[in-house]
Structures are given as C-alpha cells and as structure tokens.
C-alpha cells in the first residue's frame, strides 16, 4: 500500500485534526491513502464519524507512542 500523504496532527485539539484531514483529502485522487497521527482524545470519535459522513474508508486505527494513527482511503464520490 502506497500512502500518498501523511499528517502530523499531534498537539492539535478538536476540530483541527479533522479539518486538516478534510483539506488534505481534497487534494488526493480516489483510491489514494492518507495517514494521520493525532493525540486529541476526541479524534477517536471524530475521525470515524467524519469517514462515515463523508464516505471515506477508515482502514485502521492503531496506537503508537501515546497517539492514534488513522489510515484512510479516499473514495470516488468525494
């Protein structure tokens, strides 16, 4: 899997991680992957909700060094 973009949103609080994610997803082509690292406790709820509402595919959420790493795939409809 080739990750097209990576975002470091550590230290940012709601809603900034999701806003950065949305902006960067707009620049990607359908089917491309993006990874975001965030440590905002609200992101655990906000990122899956954003994916559900926007139609992007949330591939995984992993925990590394006190932060969550979100892997998403941009869908064709967005």
Backbone torsions as a table, in degrees:
resi	resn	phi	psi	omega
1	UNK	NA	130.4	-180.0
2	UNK	-101.5	117.4	179.8
3	UNK	-87.2	117.9	-174.8
4	UNK	-76.3	-28.7	-176.5
5	UNK	-152.6	150.6	176.6
6	UNK	-131.3	139.5	179.5
7	UNK	-122.1	132.7	171.3
8	UNK	-105.4	101.3	-179.3
9	UNK	-105.9	19.0	178.3
10	UNK	-65.4	140.1	-178.9
11	UNK	87.8	-9.8	178.7
12	UNK	-94.3	141.4	-179.8
13	UNK	-105.9	159.4	178.3
14	UNK	-48.7	132.4	8.9
15	UNK	-100.8	11.7	-172.1
16	UNK	-58.6	-41.8	178.9
17	UNK	-58.0	-44.2	-179.4
18	UNK	-70.1	-36.6	178.0
19	UNK	-63.7	-42.3	176.4
20	UNK	-63.8	-41.6	179.5
21	UNK	-61.7	-46.3	179.8
22	UNK	-59.9	-45.8	-178.6
23	UNK	-62.1	-45.0	-177.7
24	UNK	-70.8	-33.0	176.5
25	UNK	-63.4	-33.9	-179.9
26	UNK	-59.4	-29.0	-177.9
27	UNK	-83.8	-10.3	-177.1
28	UNK	-90.8	156.5	173.6
29	UNK	-85.8	156.2	177.4
30	UNK	-56.7	136.5	178.7
31	UNK	93.3	-12.5	179.3
32	UNK	-79.4	156.5	-177.9
33	UNK	-106.5	147.9	176.3
34	UNK	-136.2	143.6	179.5
35	UNK	-120.7	135.2	177.5
36	UNK	-129.2	134.9	175.6
37	UNK	-107.3	127.8	-178.8
38	UNK	-146.2	149.7	177.3
39	UNK	-121.1	8.7	176.3
40	UNK	-73.3	121.9	-179.3
41	UNK	-56.6	-29.8	-179.9
42	UNK	-71.1	-21.9	-178.7
43	UNK	-62.9	-28.2	179.1
44	UNK	-60.6	-30.6	176.9
45	UNK	-93.8	-42.8	-173.3
46	UNK	-66.3	-42.3	-176.5
47	UNK	-66.9	-49.1	176.0
48	UNK	-59.9	-38.2	178.0
49	UNK	-63.7	-44.0	177.4
50	UNK	-58.7	-45.6	-179.9
51	UNK	-62.8	-42.3	179.0
52	UNK	-62.6	-42.8	-178.2
53	UNK	-73.2	-35.6	-175.2
54	UNK	-94.4	-13.5	178.0
55	UNK	90.0	1.3	177.7
56	UNK	-74.6	153.2	-177.0
57	UNK	-93.6	120.6	174.7
58	UNK	-86.4	110.4	-176.1
59	UNK	-79.7	-47.9	-178.0
60	UNK	-160.4	158.4	169.4
61	UNK	-129.4	121.6	177.0
62	UNK	-124.2	158.6	-179.9
63	UNK	-108.7	126.7	179.5
64	UNK	-143.4	123.0	175.3
65	UNK	51.4	44.3	176.5
66	UNK	78.6	8.7	178.2
67	UNK	-130.7	158.0	175.6
68	UNK	-96.5	143.4	176.1
69	UNK	-116.3	118.8	-177.0
70	UNK	-104.4	131.5	175.8
71	UNK	-116.2	124.1	-177.0
72	UNK	-127.9	155.9	173.1
73	UNK	-120.9	129.8	178.8
74	UNK	-74.3	136.0	179.7
75	UNK	-93.8	165.8	-175.8
76	UNK	-69.4	-28.4	-174.3
77	UNK	-76.3	-8.5	-177.2
78	UNK	-117.8	NA	NA
